[in-house]
Amino acid sequence: MEIKFLGGAREVGRSCFLIKDKRSWLLDAGVKFGEEEQYPDITRAMLKSINHVVLSHAHLDHSGYLPALYQKGYSGKVWCTKPTRDMIQLLLSDYLKIANERGNPPYGQDDLNKLLKNTELTEFDEPAKGAPELSFHHSGHILGSAMCKFDFAGGTLLYTGDFSAQESRLLEPVQTGIAAKWLITESTYGSKADKRPSQKQVTKEFIDSIKQTIDAGGKVIIPTFAVGRGQDVLFTLESHIKSGLLPKVPIYLDGMVKKALKIYRHNAIYLKREIQRQILTSDDDPFKSDNYRVPEKKDRSDVTQGEPCIILATSGMMNGGPVLAYVEALGGDAANKLLFVGYQAEGTLGRKILDGEREIELGGKTIKLELKIERAAFSAHADHNDLVSFARDTPGLEKVFIVHGDESKVDELARDIELACKKKGRKVEAFAPAAGEIVRLV
């Protein structure tokens, strides 16, 4: 039995892992965004031996390359939860549209259709239909996101996918206490320096920052991921407008945020019970508000030339989407603000701006950014302490494989996991494999 790390090893993006037991399992197949997109190292020959594909959640760094598997000859099923299936239909369609506009699509519409036709839906905490070794468990990252547990003859393997140990406005935290011999864990915020502030503190700083700009007559642009972060941010804004802590201004939704909102509401059974209760109370439904608007004009001038407002637009890392049009139109005015609320990967425009770049190319023009630029520390990922605690408290654990983390962080996390387990009287080996590395388990 072995694992081959085809992507997502010592990097964030293109997550993809191949497990070989009596049958072969492919876990996730994502895209890595940056100056050039990168894909998992999957060959046609490799796909001939793969029996099952398993998807942890819908974000493109885990799902974006899945249709290419069908282009390369895969003809089997992809196991995921129902909300994940609904989300990938939205996200992958949009990703393919943008890729076609750029002239570099990694697959075609027929391949995406094959993927959607071959999804096998699985509920949490139940054996997967047709693959009883597999079960999904709540990870708390986004709607429908799952940890993937495999009960093999030689032992249990648990793949965390992306997870959050803290509850959010919409989701309960990750399910804990699942026994496993081997653990594949994410490490997005794996450094000690990545300690996650409290949600209360993050929310206060976020609202104060927006209020400051609105009170001064400016507009706030929030680049957001359509799935997960967009809903958390939107509900935070709406609740503070309702309570009077934030001025009553329009919240414009542009890109896929509004469509994703409908999917969230349609799958409300997977959200916190408090959200389900609010939906049933017609005057308190957080998915419906007079404050939510969409641009009425194609050039978005009704938004950019209108009153002070808040703009939620995709994409979250500014590697495409309508957010670029708003930055182009509003970026030269110091009264406005660009407020980041999510992780910015190396090589993306969002990361370059956060790192200090103030002259950017948009629409064939050089834009000098005069607007204020800030970051709010929202996160749907476990931080360093959460990651260490999760591994330390996993019953029966012997070995940890650290993935989905920057090169500068993964070895530090491995050492801290081993040390925490040692203090608890347990010998656990933790390390961060390299891309392409093969590790034998039994």
N, C-alpha and C positions, 0 to 999 in steps of 0.2 A: 504494500500500500504506500502511495507516495503523493506528494503535492508538487505541482510545478507552478511557479509564479510568473504568469504571462504578462502582467501589468499591475500597476498599483503598488509596486515594491520599491521602497525608498523614494516615493513620489506620491503626490496627490493627483489622481486622475487615472483613467483607463484601467480601473479595477478589473481584474480577471484572473481566476485561479482554477487550475485543473486538478481534480482529485481522481486518482486511479485506485480502485479497489477491484471487486469482481466486475463492477461496471465503472464507467468513466462519467464524472460529473463536472460540468463547467459552471463555476460560480461567477455571475455577473460578466458583463462585457461592455465596458464604458469607453468614453472618449476623454482624452486629456486636452484641455484648452490652453492656448498660449499663442505665441506669434504664428506657430503652425500647429495644427491639430495632430495628435498622435493616437495610435490605436494599439490594442493588444496584439501580441505576436502570435497570431492564430493562423495556421496553414490549412489548406484544403485536406491534406493528408491527415492532419490531426483530427479534423471534424468527422472523418469517417469512423473513428473509434469512440466518439462521444455519444453516450446513451441518453443523458439528461442535461438540460440547462436550467439553472436556478437563478432567479433574480431577487435580490434583497429589497430593492426599492427603485423608485422611478427616476431619480436624478440622473442626468446624462453622463456623469462620470462613472456611473454603474450600468446604465442601460443603453447608452447612445450607439453602441456598435452591434447590438443584438441583430438587427435586420441583415447586417452583412454576413452573419452566420449562414443564413438561408441563401444568400448570393453565392457563398462558397461551397454549398452543397449539403448543409445540415437540413434534415427534414423532420426532426423530432419535436417534442413538446418543450415549452418553457414554463416552469412552475413559478407562480407568484400569487400574491393576494389580489382580491377583486379591486380594491382602490388603486393598487399599483398598475393593474391592467388598464384601468380607466385613464390614469395619469400618463402612461407611456403613449397611449394613442394621441393625446394632446401634445406632449413634449416632442416626441419623435417626428410627428407631422410637421411641427414648426421647425425643428432642426433640419429636416430634409428640405423644406422650402428655402431656408437661408442658404444651405449648402448648394442647392441648385442655382440660386441667384449668384453665388460666388463662382460657380462652374466647377466645383470639386466635390460632388456628392460621393460618399463612400458606398452607397447602395441606392436602389431605386424604389419607387412606390410599390411595385410588386413584392419586393422583399419585405417591406413593412407590413403589407397586407398578409403575407404568409406568417409573420410573427404574431400578429393579432389573432389570426385564425387558429394558431397552435398554442395559445396560452392555456395552461391548465390551472384553474383557480383553486386555491387552498385556503382554508380558514386557519386562524391561529390555534395552536395547541392541539392539532389533530394530525394524524398521519396523512401524508399527501396521497391522493388518489393515484394509483399506478406506480407509486414510489414510496412504500411504507417506511423505508429507512429515514425519510425526510420529514421534518415538521418545522413549522414557522412559529416564532415567538415574538411578542411585541418588543420593538426596539426604541420607541419614543422619539424617533428622528423626524419623520414626516408621516402624513396620512398613509397607512398601509405598509409602512416600513417594517421589515422583519429581520430578526436573527434567524439563521438557518442551522438547524441541528440535524446531524447525521448519526444514526445508531448503526455503526458498522460492527461486524463480528469481532474485530480487533480492539474496539473501543469507540467512544463517542467523540465526534468532532463538532465544535460550535464555531460558526462564523458570525461575528457580530454585525456585519454590514456597518452602517453608520448608526450610532446610538447616542441617546441623551440620558444621563442619570438624573436630570432635573425635570420636573414637570413644566410644561409650557401652558400658554393660554388655551390650547386646544387638545393637548395630548398628555396622558400619564407618562411617567418615566419608564425606563427600560425594565423589563422583567428580569429579576435576579434569582440566584439560587439554583440555576440549571447546572447539573453535574456534567463535566466533560473531561476527557483525558487530554484532548488537544484543543487549543483555542487560537483562532485567527482573529485578531482584533485590529480595529481602526486605531489611528493615532494622530488625527488631524491637529489636535491641540495637545500633543504629547510632551511638550517641554514644561518644566516647572514654571517658566515665565508665562505660561498660558493659563494661569489660574483664572477661572471664570468668576467674575463678580456676580453678586446676587441679582436676581431678576428685578428686584425692587430698585436697586441702584442703577442698573442699566436703563430701566424704564424712565426713571426720574431725569437722568442726564439726556436721554433721547427727547423727551417731551420739552424739557427746558431749552434745548438747542433749537427745536422747531418753533417754539413760542417766540424766542428771541428774533428769529428771522421774520416770522409772520407779523409780529408787532412793529417791526421796522419797515413793513410794506414789501417784503421780498417773497420769493417763491422757493420752495424746498423740493429738490429733485432727489428721489430715493431709488437708486438702482436696486432692483429686487429680483430674487428667484421667484418664478411663478408659483412654485409648489413649496409649501412649508413656510418660508420666511415671509412671503407676501401676505399670507393669511394672519400670521402672528403680528406683523407690523400693522396691518389694516385694523385688526380688532383692538390693538393697543390705542391707535389713534381715535377710533370711534368711541371707545369707553371714556377717554379723557375729554373728548368733545361733549359727550353726554353729561359728564360730571362737572363741566364748566372749567376744567383745568387747562383746556386748550381752546383758543378762539374757534368759533364755528365758521370754518372755511371749507370750500369744496375739496374733496379728495378725488383726484383724477386717477383712474385706472387705465393703463395702456399696455398693450401687448397681451400676453396670455393670462394675466392675473385674474381678470374677470371670469374667463372660462374655467380656470382652475377653481375659483370660488364656487362655481356651480357643482363641480365634481365633489368638492369637500362637503357641501350641503347634502348632496345626493347620498354620500357615504357617511352620514352623521353617526350611524351606529358604531363607527370605529373611533369616534371622538369622545372627549370627557363627558360624563353624564350631565355636568352643569351646562355644557353647550347644547346637548340634546334637549334639556329642559327649556333653555332659552328659545330654541327653535319652535317649540310647542306653544310658547307665549308670544302671540303675534306682535305685540308692541315692544318685544325685547329681543327679536331675532337679529343676531349680530351679522347675519349674511345679507340683511336688507336694511338700507339706510338712505335717507334723503341726501346725505352728505356724499354718497358715492356717485361719481359722474364718469362719463366717457367723453373724449374729445368729439365735437360735432363737425369740425372742419378737417378736411384731409391734410392741410398743412399745419394743423394744431394751433393756429393763430388765436383761436378763442381761448386757449389755455395760456399760451406764452405771452399774449398781449392783454390778458384779463387781470382780474383782481388777485391779491395774494392767495396762494393755494398750496396744496401738497400734491406732488405727482409721484405715484408709484408706477414704475415702468420697467419692463424687462429689457436687457438681460442683467442678471445680478452682478456679473463681472465685466459688463460693458463690452463684451466681445461681439455685440450685434444688438438688434432690436430697437424699438422706438426711443429708448433712453438716450440714444446718441443724438436724435433730432432735438430733444430738449436741451441737452448740453450745448449743442451747436447754437441754439437760439438764445439761451439764457446764460451761457457760460461767461460772457463778457461783462456782466453786471455784478459788481461787488455786493449789491444788496441781496443777491440770491445765495443759495447754499446747495452743495452737493453732499448728501449725507449717506455714507455707506453703512449697510447693516449686515453684510455677509462676508464670508471668506473670499479673498481675492488671490487667485492662483498666480504663480510666477508666469510672466510673459503676457498676462492679460492687460487690457487698457486700464481697468480698474486698479490693478496693482501698481502700474506705472504712475498713475495719478497719486495714489496714496504714498508712493515713494518719493513724490516731489516733482514729477514732470508737470509742467504748466503750459507747454505748447504742444498741442496734439493735432493730428490730421483727421479731419472729418469731412466727408462729402467732397473730397478733393481740395479742401481749404485748410489752412493752418489756423487753428483757433487758440487764442491766448486766453487762458482761464483766469478770470478775475474774481469769480464767485468764491465764497468760503468753502473749504473742504474739510469735512469732519467724518468721524467714524463712531458708530454706536456698537457696543460689544455684544450684540445679539448672537446667540449660538444655539444650534440644535445638535451640537456634538458634546461628548464627554470631554472634560478637561483632564489635565495630568493626574490630579488626585482621584478623579472618578475612574480613570483607566486603570490605575494601580489597584484601587479598591476592588474593582470588578474582577480583575484577574486573581487577586489575593483571595477573594471570597468565593471563587468558583470551586465547588466540591470536586475532588478527584483529579485536579489539574496536574499534569506533568510537564507539558511543553506549550509555550506561547510563541506564535508567529506574529510579528508586528508589521502591519501594512498600512497603506493609506496615510502616510505621513512624510513630511519633508526629511531629506537626508540628514539635516542638522539636528533632528529631534528623536529619531527612532532608537538610536543606541542608548541615549540617556534614559528613555522610557524602559528599555529592556533591562538595564541595570537596576532601576528603581523597582521594577516588578520582582526581580529575583531577590532583592534585598528585603522587600516587604513580605514575601513568602517565607524567606529564611527566618525572619523575626517571629513568624507564626509557627515555626518548627516544621516547615514544609520545603522540600527541595523541588524547585520548579526551574526549568531551563527556558529562558526567553531570549529571542534574538530576532533581528530584522533581516530577512533574506533579500538578495539582490534580484533584479529583473532577470528572468530566465533560469533562476536557480531551481534545482530539483531536490526535495528533501524526502528521504525515506522514513516512514513512520513505523512500519512493522515489516 
